[in-house]
Amino acid sequence: MLDVKQQGTVWLLAANQPLTAESIETLNQRIEPCFAAAPPKMVLDLQQVPLLDSAALEWIWDVRRRCDACGGAFELAAPTTLCREILQATRMTDHFVVFDNVVSAAGSFAQ
């Protein structure tokens, strides 16, 4: 569902199924340890996510706000074509830099 691993000071979150309302509780449980280290720096890898529903978009926004409040950051990487279109149609791309790959997203924290 959501693989969470730490690489240096960055948390890499890799999902491999649709992110929907049914998955939000599990997503929140999986990322909670990422907030133990301040400031949290997270990258959500979307390359294997075929779909984002409205609950997932709210979850993404909420995680971003929570990271910002702690002085951290939350980035998106490698969305599938459909997910990229969903992010654009909902104007999420006005508020997020969407990176082409996880390496670029994680590297953005060093800048």
C-alpha positions as CSV (number, residue, x, y, z in Angstrom):
1,M,0.0,0.0,0.0
2,L,2.4,2.7,1.2
3,D,6.1,1.9,1.6
4,V,7.8,4.4,4.0
5,K,11.5,4.6,4.2
6,Q,14.0,7.2,5.3
7,Q,16.9,8.2,3.1
8,G,19.1,10.6,5.0
9,T,16.8,13.3,6.3
10,V,14.1,12.7,3.7
11,W,11.2,10.3,4.0
12,L,10.2,8.5,0.8
13,L,6.6,7.5,0.6
14,A,5.9,5.1,-2.3
15,A,2.3,4.0,-2.9
16,N,1.4,1.2,-5.3
17,Q,-2.4,1.4,-5.6
18,P,-5.1,4.0,-6.0
19,L,-5.2,6.5,-3.2
20,T,-8.8,6.8,-2.2
21,A,-11.0,7.6,0.8
22,E,-10.7,3.9,1.9
23,S,-6.9,4.3,2.3
24,I,-6.7,7.6,4.2
25,E,-6.6,6.1,7.7
26,T,-3.9,3.6,6.7
27,L,-1.9,6.4,5.0
28,N,-2.1,8.5,8.2
29,Q,-0.9,5.6,10.3
30,R,2.0,4.9,8.0
31,I,3.3,8.5,7.9
32,E,3.0,9.3,11.6
33,P,6.6,8.3,12.4
34,C,7.8,10.8,9.8
35,F,6.6,13.7,12.0
36,A,8.7,12.5,15.0
37,A,11.8,14.0,13.4
38,A,11.5,17.8,12.9
39,P,11.3,19.3,10.4
40,P,9.7,16.5,8.4
41,K,10.8,16.3,4.8
42,M,8.7,13.9,2.7
43,V,8.4,12.9,-1.0
44,L,5.3,11.1,-2.2
45,D,6.2,8.9,-5.1
46,L,3.2,8.5,-7.4
47,Q,4.7,6.5,-10.2
48,Q,2.7,3.4,-9.3
49,V,-0.5,5.2,-8.3
50,P,-3.2,4.8,-11.0
51,L,-5.8,7.1,-9.4
52,L,-6.3,9.9,-6.8
53,D,-9.8,10.6,-5.6
54,S,-10.9,13.8,-3.8
55,A,-10.2,12.3,-0.4
56,A,-6.6,11.6,-1.5
57,L,-6.2,15.2,-2.8
58,E,-7.4,16.5,0.6
59,W,-5.0,14.1,2.4
60,I,-2.1,15.4,0.2
61,W,-3.1,19.0,1.0
62,D,-3.4,18.2,4.7
63,V,0.0,16.5,4.9
64,R,1.5,19.5,3.1
65,R,0.0,21.9,5.6
66,R,1.1,19.8,8.5
67,C,4.7,19.6,7.2
68,D,4.7,23.4,6.6
69,A,3.5,24.0,10.2
70,C,6.5,22.1,11.5
71,G,8.9,23.9,9.3
72,G,9.2,20.9,6.9
73,A,8.1,20.2,3.4
74,F,6.1,17.7,1.3
75,E,6.8,17.2,-2.4
76,L,5.2,15.1,-5.1
77,A,7.1,13.0,-7.6
78,A,6.6,10.9,-10.8
79,P,2.8,11.0,-11.1
80,T,1.2,8.7,-13.7
81,T,-0.4,10.5,-16.7
82,L,-3.8,10.3,-15.1
83,C,-2.6,11.5,-11.7
84,R,-0.8,14.4,-13.3
85,E,-4.0,15.4,-15.1
86,I,-6.0,15.1,-11.9
87,L,-3.4,17.3,-10.1
88,Q,-3.6,19.9,-13.0
89,A,-7.4,19.8,-13.2
90,T,-7.8,20.4,-9.5
91,R,-5.1,23.1,-9.6
92,M,-3.0,21.3,-7.1
93,T,-0.1,22.1,-9.4
94,D,-0.5,25.8,-8.5
95,H,0.6,24.9,-5.0
96,F,3.0,22.0,-5.4
97,V,6.1,21.5,-7.5
98,V,5.5,18.2,-9.2
99,F,8.9,16.5,-9.8
100,D,9.5,14.1,-12.6
101,N,11.3,11.6,-10.3
102,V,12.0,10.9,-6.7
103,V,15.7,11.8,-6.9
104,S,14.9,15.4,-8.1
105,A,12.2,15.8,-5.4
106,A,14.5,14.6,-2.6
107,G,17.3,16.7,-4.0
108,S,15.1,19.8,-3.8
109,F,15.5,19.8,0.0
110,A,19.2,20.4,-0.3
111,Q,18.7,23.6,-2.2
